[in-house]
Amino acid sequence: MYQILDELNKTSGITGSMVVGNDGIVIASDLDTSLEEEAVGALAASITGNIQKSLDRMQQTPLKQITIEADTGKLFLTDAGIGILVVTAERDVNIGLIRLEIKNAISRIGNNN
């Protein structure tokens, strides 16, 4: 799994990635050292859990991906089957390219299980 994250991080604009369980426990991480893995994992689990509950109330299909945009960068939270794939990226990143690379990474993560 670390190899998949390492290759994902070579994509232009991606600054880090990790996989966390739905409980927020870090499964594998290759994040920028300025970020605390446990804090990011807990945040990802909290955000996706709350949004999934809201989607359930609205009778929508299961959560697939959340994109958070801030002044300093972007955060992608994607259902990876075994947990949540978290990708941090630069502010002006090519979102289409990142989503394609995330899709490819999730496919590879699924094949490794």
N, C-alpha and C positions, 0 to 999 in steps of 0.2 A: 504494500500500500504506500510506503514511503517513496518508492520509485515513481508511482503514479502522481503523487503530490509534487515531487521534484520536477517531473516533466511538465506538469500543469503550470508550475511557477515560472517556467522558461517562456511562457506566452507573453508577448509584449503587453505591458500594462498591469499584469498580475504581480502583486507584491507579497502574497502568501496564501497558503491554503491549509485546511485541516479537516478531519472527519471527527465528529463528535456523536456520541449516542444521543438518543432522544431525551435522556436524563441529564445531558450536559457534560458527561464524562468524556475526556479526550481519548480517542482511539488512536489517532495518528496526527502528527502536526509538522508543518514546515512553514511556520509563520515568521513574519518579520520580528526580530528580537525586541522591538519596542512595544510589542503587544504581549499581554499576559494570557497564556493559553487557557488557563482555567476560567478566567473572567470572560474571554471570548466564547468559550464553550457554553458556559452558563447563560450568557446573553443570547446565543443562538437558540438554545433549547427553550428559553423563556419566550422569545419572540415567535418562534415557529409553533410552540404549544398554544399560545394565546390566539394566534391567527387561525390555527386549525380549529380551535373551539368556535371561533366566530364563523368560519366557513361551515362547520357542522350545523350551527343554528340556522344558517341561511340555506341549508341543504345543497351545498355546492360540492363539486368533486373534491377529492383529497388534494391537499396542498402540494404543489410541485416546486415552485421557486418564488423567493422573495428577493427583490432588489431594493437596497437602501442606498439613496444618494445623499451625500453630504458635501460640504464645501471642500473637504480635504480628500475625499475618495469615495469609493463605492464598496458595498458589501453585498455579496450574493449568498443566499442561504437556499440550498437545494436538497430535496429529499434524495438520499442515496441508497435507500433500501435498508442498509444496516445502521443508518443514522442520518446525520446532516452533513453535507459537504459545504464548508464555509470557505469562500474565496474573497480575499481583500484585493482591491485594485485601485489604480490611480484615478483621479477625478475625471480625466478626459479620455478614458479608455474606450475602445471600440466594443460596445456592448454586444453586438452580434457575434463578434469573434469570441468574446469571453463565454457567451452562452453555448456556442458550438463546442468550445474546448471543455466546458463543464459537462456537456452531454457525453462527449467522448470519454472523459475521466470516469463518469458514473457508470458507463458501459463496462469499462475495464475493472472498476471496483466490483461490479456485479459478477463478472467472470472469475474474479479471484476468490469468491466465496463458495 
